[in-house]
Amino acid sequence: SLFQAGSGVINVELDPGDGRLLQVCSSLPSAVTTNSEVKNVAFISGPITINTGASVSIQAGTITRIMKDSSIYVDNGASLTIRGDFTADDNVHIEVAPNGSLVFDHAVCKWGQGSVIEVNGGSLNINGGSMDKASESTTWAGIRVTGSDLVNISDATISNAFINHIFDSNLYMSNSRINVPGGSYGLLLKNSAPGFQTEIINTEPGRGFYGTSNLTSKGMYLYTMKNPVYISNVDFQNLNYGIFKSAIPYATDSVSECNFVNCDTGIRLCNNENGTDIEQCSFANNQTGKQCTGIQLVASSPTISTSNFTNLYRGILTE
């Protein structure tokens, strides 16, 4: 007997007495041209394109697996919404075109080695849920966004990605946690043109950037930001640096009510000619012996107010 799964046909051998239906699985064709719902259990393989105007929705409670080396391309004006338990094998690529939309709605996602989310001019919304490596992988490639009108990350946990970078895009991140493995970057931001918004603001405690190594896990790297960056009530723990801003800045940033614990350097500013407001922040070390530097300044002159420095090797280092 035969059954159809996406673009492939699978032969099934049945012995006498074995003629029973075990499970019906959803899939997607290589070209999705109309609105589609995926539910219950889904296996997806091969290159798949969601064409302009089409919408694919994976329903809550669905168990979805994307096979190794497969890809999903969300075309201009198309959308993909992912819910339920979602597993991507190694080298899976999800790409969003300009005006396309990718939504993770309380999805629990596992990503294999080399798997990546790439958004080029479309929108990305991560609402709740989690993203982590698959158990057999070391890290997954992470989230890469360029030229997006909207990147919204709220109430989510992102773990064990090699790098998450967001370039020339509007970013709003709230009440979320990024767990940074050794040798990796939590978040790399670069807006080389003015007019963007960047806000990382929490209203709940225990949210922020958490490293596995304060020698090689890097927190937030700001590079060539022509718009102000607002960071409030964010925790930075056990990182090589919590916040590192380099290159010539073009706007005054604000870092307020943030906690830097056991970071080799809490905040490092280089060539920060327009200044940064650092207020009501705490910098602390609770490891054995005095370690860590609170703030390191290279050719920079921020305003620092109402902040605490506890049990550090150096509170503020200026060069």
Backbone hydrogen bonds, N-H to C=O, Kabsch-Sander energy under -0.5 kcal/mol:
donor,donor_aa,acceptor,acceptor_aa,energy
3,F,10,I,-1.2
5,A,8,G,-2.4
8,G,5,A,-2.0
10,I,3,F,-1.9
12,V,1,S,-2.1
14,L,12,V,-0.5
18,D,15,D,-2.5
20,R,18,D,-2.5
22,L,20,R,-0.6
25,C,23,Q,-0.5
26,S,41,V,-3.8
32,V,49,T,-3.2
33,T,31,A,-0.7
36,S,55,S,-2.9
38,V,57,S,-2.7
41,V,39,K,-1.1
42,A,63,I,-2.9
43,F,26,S,-2.2
44,I,65,R,-2.7
48,I,71,S,-2.1
49,T,30,S,-2.4
50,I,73,Y,-3.1
51,N,32,V,-2.5
51,N,49,T,-0.8
54,A,51,N,-2.4
56,V,79,S,-2.3
57,S,36,S,-2.3
58,I,81,T,-3.0
59,Q,38,V,-3.0
59,Q,57,S,-0.7
62,T,59,Q,-1.6
63,I,40,N,-2.6
64,T,62,T,-0.7
64,T,85,D,-3.2
65,R,42,A,-2.1
66,I,87,T,-2.7
67,M,44,I,-2.9
67,M,65,R,-0.5
69,D,90,D,-2.4
70,S,67,M,-1.6
71,S,46,G,-1.5
72,I,93,H,-2.3
73,Y,48,I,-2.9
74,V,72,I,-0.6
74,V,95,E,-3.2
75,D,50,I,-2.2
75,D,73,Y,-0.8
78,A,75,D,-2.6
79,S,54,A,-1.8
80,L,101,S,-2.2
81,T,56,V,-2.5
82,I,103,V,-3.1
85,D,62,T,-2.0
86,F,84,G,-0.6
86,F,108,V,-2.8
87,T,64,T,-2.5
88,A,110,K,-3.0
89,D,66,I,-2.5
91,N,113,Q,-2.2
92,V,89,D,-0.8
93,H,70,S,-1.8
94,I,116,V,-2.1
95,E,72,I,-2.6
95,E,93,H,-0.6
96,V,118,E,-2.4
97,A,74,V,-3.0
99,N,121,G,-1.3
100,G,97,A,-2.3
101,S,78,A,-1.8
102,L,123,S,-2.0
103,V,80,L,-2.7
104,F,125,N,-2.9
105,D,82,I,-2.5
105,D,103,V,-0.6
106,H,104,F,-0.9
106,H,127,N,-2.9
108,V,84,G,-2.5
109,C,107,A,-0.7
109,C,130,S,-2.8
110,K,86,F,-2.4
111,W,132,D,-2.4
112,G,88,A,-1.3
112,G,89,D,-0.7
114,G,139,T,-0.5
115,S,112,G,-2.1
116,V,92,V,-2.3
117,I,142,G,-2.3
118,E,94,I,-3.1
118,E,116,V,-0.5
119,V,144,R,-2.9
120,N,96,V,-2.9
120,N,118,E,-0.5
121,G,119,V,-0.6
121,G,146,T,-2.3
123,S,100,G,-2.3
124,L,150,L,-2.1
125,N,102,L,-2.2
126,I,152,N,-3.1
127,N,104,F,-2.9
127,N,125,N,-0.6
128,G,126,I,-0.7
128,G,154,S,-3.2
130,S,107,A,-2.1
131,M,157,T,-2.5
132,D,109,C,-1.5
134,A,111,W,-3.1
137,S,134,A,-2.0
140,W,160,N,-1.8
141,A,115,S,-1.4
142,G,115,S,-1.0
144,R,117,I,-2.8
145,V,165,H,-2.6
146,T,119,V,-2.6
147,G,167,F,-1.7
148,S,167,F,-0.5
151,V,170,N,-1.8
152,N,124,L,-2.5
153,I,151,V,-0.5
153,I,172,Y,-2.5
154,S,126,I,-2.7
155,D,174,S,-1.9
157,T,129,G,-1.4
158,I,177,R,-2.8
159,S,131,M,-2.8
160,N,179,N,-1.5
162,F,140,W,-2.9
163,I,141,A,-1.3
165,H,143,I,-2.5
165,H,163,I,-0.5
166,I,188,L,-2.5
167,F,145,V,-3.0
168,D,190,K,-2.9
170,N,148,S,-1.7
171,L,169,S,-0.5
171,L,197,Q,-2.7
172,Y,151,V,-2.7
173,M,199,E,-2.8
174,S,153,I,-2.7
177,R,156,A,-2.4
178,I,208,G,-3.1
179,N,158,I,-2.5
179,N,177,R,-0.5
180,V,178,I,-0.6
180,V,210,Y,-3.0
184,S,181,P,-1.2
185,Y,162,F,-2.4
186,G,218,K,-2.5
186,G,219,G,-0.7
187,L,219,G,-2.1
188,L,164,N,-2.6
189,L,187,L,-0.5
189,L,221,Y,-2.8
190,K,166,I,-1.7
191,N,224,T,-0.8
192,S,190,K,-0.5
198,T,228,P,-0.6
199,E,171,L,-2.4
200,I,230,Y,-3.1
201,I,173,M,-2.0
201,I,199,E,-0.5
202,N,232,S,-2.0
208,G,176,S,-0.5
209,F,235,D,-3.1
210,Y,178,I,-2.5
211,G,237,Q,-2.8
212,T,180,V,-1.7
217,S,213,S,-2.3
218,K,184,S,-2.6
218,K,216,T,-0.6
219,G,241,Y,-2.2
220,M,242,G,-3.0
221,Y,187,L,-2.8
222,L,220,M,-0.6
222,L,244,F,-2.9
223,Y,189,L,-2.7
223,Y,221,Y,-0.6
224,T,246,S,-0.9
226,K,191,N,-2.1
226,K,224,T,-0.7
230,Y,198,T,-2.3
231,I,229,V,-0.6
231,I,254,S,-2.8
232,S,200,I,-2.3
233,N,256,S,-2.1
235,D,207,R,-2.5
236,F,259,N,-3.1
237,Q,209,F,-2.5
238,N,261,V,-2.5
240,N,217,S,-3.8
241,Y,217,S,-0.6
242,G,265,T,-1.5
242,G,266,G,-1.0
243,I,266,G,-2.1
244,F,220,M,-2.5
245,K,268,R,-2.6
246,S,222,L,-2.1
246,S,244,F,-0.5
250,Y,225,M,-1.4
253,D,251,A,-0.6
253,D,275,G,-0.8
254,S,229,V,-2.6
255,V,277,D,-3.1
256,S,231,I,-2.6
257,E,279,E,-1.8
259,N,234,V,-1.6
260,F,282,S,-2.8
261,V,236,F,-2.8
261,V,259,N,-0.6
262,N,284,A,-2.4
264,D,239,L,-2.4
265,T,240,N,-1.0
266,G,293,T,-2.2
267,I,294,G,-2.0
268,R,243,I,-2.8
269,L,296,Q,-2.5
270,C,245,K,-2.5
271,N,298,V,-2.7
273,E,271,N,-1.6
275,G,272,N,-1.2
277,D,253,D,-2.8
278,I,276,T,-0.7
278,I,303,T,-3.4
279,E,255,V,-2.4
279,E,277,D,-0.6
280,Q,305,S,-1.8
282,S,258,C,-2.3
283,F,308,N,-2.7
284,A,260,F,-2.9
285,N,310,T,-1.5
291,Q,289,G,-0.6
291,Q,311,N,-0.7
293,T,264,D,-2.1
294,G,314,R,-2.1
295,I,315,G,-2.2
296,Q,267,I,-2.9
297,L,317,L,-3.1
298,V,269,L,-2.7
301,S,272,N,-1.1
303,T,276,T,-2.5
304,I,302,P,-0.6
305,S,278,I,-2.6
305,S,303,T,-0.5
308,N,281,C,-2.2
310,T,283,F,-3.0
313,Y,291,Q,-0.8
313,Y,292,C,-1.4
314,R,292,C,-1.9
317,L,295,I,-2.8
318,T,316,I,-0.5
319,E,297,L,-2.5
